[in-house]
Amino acid sequence: MPRVRIDSIELQYEISGSGPPVVFINGLTMDLNGWLLQVEPFGRNYRMVRYDCRGQGGSDRPDMEYSQEMHAEDLSLLLEKLEIPRAHIIGLSNGGMIAQHFALRYPEKTGALVLVDTCSYVDTLLELIITSWIKSAEAGGGGLRYDVALPYLFSEEFTKKNLERMMALKEMNLALNPVKSVVSLSKASMRHDLRERVSEIKAPTLIIAGEEDILVPVKYSRILREKIENSTLVILKNCGHVPPIEKPDEFNRIVMRFLNDHDNLL
């Protein structure tokens, strides 16, 4: 896959489809292949930009302290390199945190905004969960971190049906997520706090939450809905933390309908 240099690092990205540009920002331990179920349907009408944040997937992993503001600046520079002046922004979980920072810092580069199972700040329980991921990675390596994190990601029904497949993907996930990178990304996530600023987001915003998300419960999405004036909340039934994988058809349909209503912004 292509890579592009921005500032002192290189980011891996993939562009597919044609039409108005849409950027997909990964969750914490995802890489850009986590959006494969969106490629074909979105590609019919949109120019999809999937990429790995610094520390993720095929992008560089500098040994340094990360921040969500840094990730937002990286995305801005990536769009400049790709000669995309403005795009719709879709962010999942940690990617949704980055998307909020991007929308606040670069409103002129933001079309419509889609925030998926994310929050405006990290409260006590979520901080404890992320801390457990960090400690398990440092104590037992990526394998233990994967085992500790997995129960938080999908609904119980989906996990039952796909557990064997999830465990088969474990080695690939470990290869993409060295311990140092996971720790750096996780610490940046824990520092995310826009509770006093999220109401400043002016982009039309779609908020999507999995009804059974135990990592970032629906209450966080309701807070986003209350704070962001021009926003809509959709709750997906029988769905956990990763709707693009667990409920791809429903997710794709809802998001594309929303983006289509706001393509005039690009």
Secondary structure as the mmCIF struct_conf table of DSSP 4:
data_model
#
loop_
_struct_conf.conf_type_id
_struct_conf.id
_struct_conf.beg_label_comp_id
_struct_conf.beg_label_asym_id
_struct_conf.beg_label_seq_id
_struct_conf.end_label_comp_id
_struct_conf.end_label_asym_id
_struct_conf.end_label_seq_id
STRN STRN1 ARG A 3 ILE A 6
TURN_TY1_P TURN_TY1_P1 ASP A 7 SER A 8
STRN STRN2 ILE A 9 SER A 16
BEND BEND1 GLY A 17 GLY A 17
BEND BEND2 GLY A 19 PRO A 20
STRN STRN3 PRO A 21 ILE A 25
TURN_TY1_P TURN_TY1_P2 LEU A 28 THR A 29
HELX_RH_3T_P HELX_RH_3T_P1 LEU A 32 TRP A 35
HELX_RH_AL_P HELX_RH_AL_P1 LEU A 36 GLY A 43
TURN_TY1_P TURN_TY1_P3 ARG A 44 ASN A 45
BEND BEND3 TYR A 46 TYR A 46
STRN STRN4 ARG A 47 TYR A 51
HELX_LH_PP_P HELX_LH_PP_P1 ASP A 52 CYS A 53
TURN_TY1_P TURN_TY1_P4 ARG A 54 GLY A 55
BEND BEND4 GLN A 56 GLN A 56
TURN_TY1_P TURN_TY1_P5 GLY A 57 GLY A 58
BEND BEND5 SER A 59 SER A 59
BEND BEND6 ASP A 63 MET A 64
HELX_RH_AL_P HELX_RH_AL_P2 GLN A 68 LYS A 81
TURN_TY1_P TURN_TY1_P6 LEU A 82 GLU A 83
BEND BEND7 PRO A 85 PRO A 85
STRN STRN5 ALA A 87 LEU A 92
TURN_TY1_P TURN_TY1_P7 SER A 93 SER A 93
HELX_RH_AL_P HELX_RH_AL_P3 ASN A 94 ARG A 105
HELX_RH_3T_P HELX_RH_3T_P2 PRO A 107 LYS A 109
STRN STRN6 THR A 110 VAL A 116
BEND BEND8 ASP A 117 ASP A 117
BEND BEND9 SER A 120 SER A 120
STRN STRN7 TYR A 121 TYR A 121
HELX_RH_AL_P HELX_RH_AL_P4 THR A 124 ALA A 149
HELX_RH_3T_P HELX_RH_3T_P3 LEU A 150 TYR A 152
TURN_TY1_P TURN_TY1_P8 LEU A 153 LEU A 153
BEND BEND10 PHE A 154 PHE A 154
HELX_RH_AL_P HELX_RH_AL_P5 GLU A 156 ALA A 168
TURN_TY1_P TURN_TY1_P9 LEU A 169 LEU A 169
HELX_RH_AL_P HELX_RH_AL_P6 LYS A 170 LEU A 176
HELX_RH_AL_P HELX_RH_AL_P7 VAL A 179 MET A 190
TURN_TY1_P TURN_TY1_P10 ARG A 191 ARG A 191
STRN STRN8 ASP A 193 ASP A 193
TURN_TY1_P TURN_TY1_P11 ARG A 195 ARG A 197
HELX_RH_3T_P HELX_RH_3T_P4 VAL A 198 GLU A 200
BEND BEND11 ALA A 203 ALA A 203
STRN STRN9 THR A 205 GLY A 210
TURN_TY1_P TURN_TY1_P12 GLU A 211 GLU A 212
BEND BEND12 ILE A 214 VAL A 216
HELX_RH_AL_P HELX_RH_AL_P8 VAL A 218 LYS A 227
TURN_TY1_P TURN_TY1_P13 GLU A 229 ASN A 230
STRN STRN10 SER A 231 LEU A 236
TURN_TY1_P TURN_TY1_P14 LYS A 237 ASN A 238
BEND BEND13 HIS A 241 HIS A 241
HELX_RH_AL_P HELX_RH_AL_P9 PRO A 243 GLU A 246
BEND BEND14 LYS A 247 LYS A 247
HELX_RH_AL_P HELX_RH_AL_P10 PRO A 248 ASN A 260
TURN_TY1_P TURN_TY1_P15 ASP A 261 HIS A 262
HELX_RH_3T_P HELX_RH_3T_P5 ASP A 263 LEU A 265
#
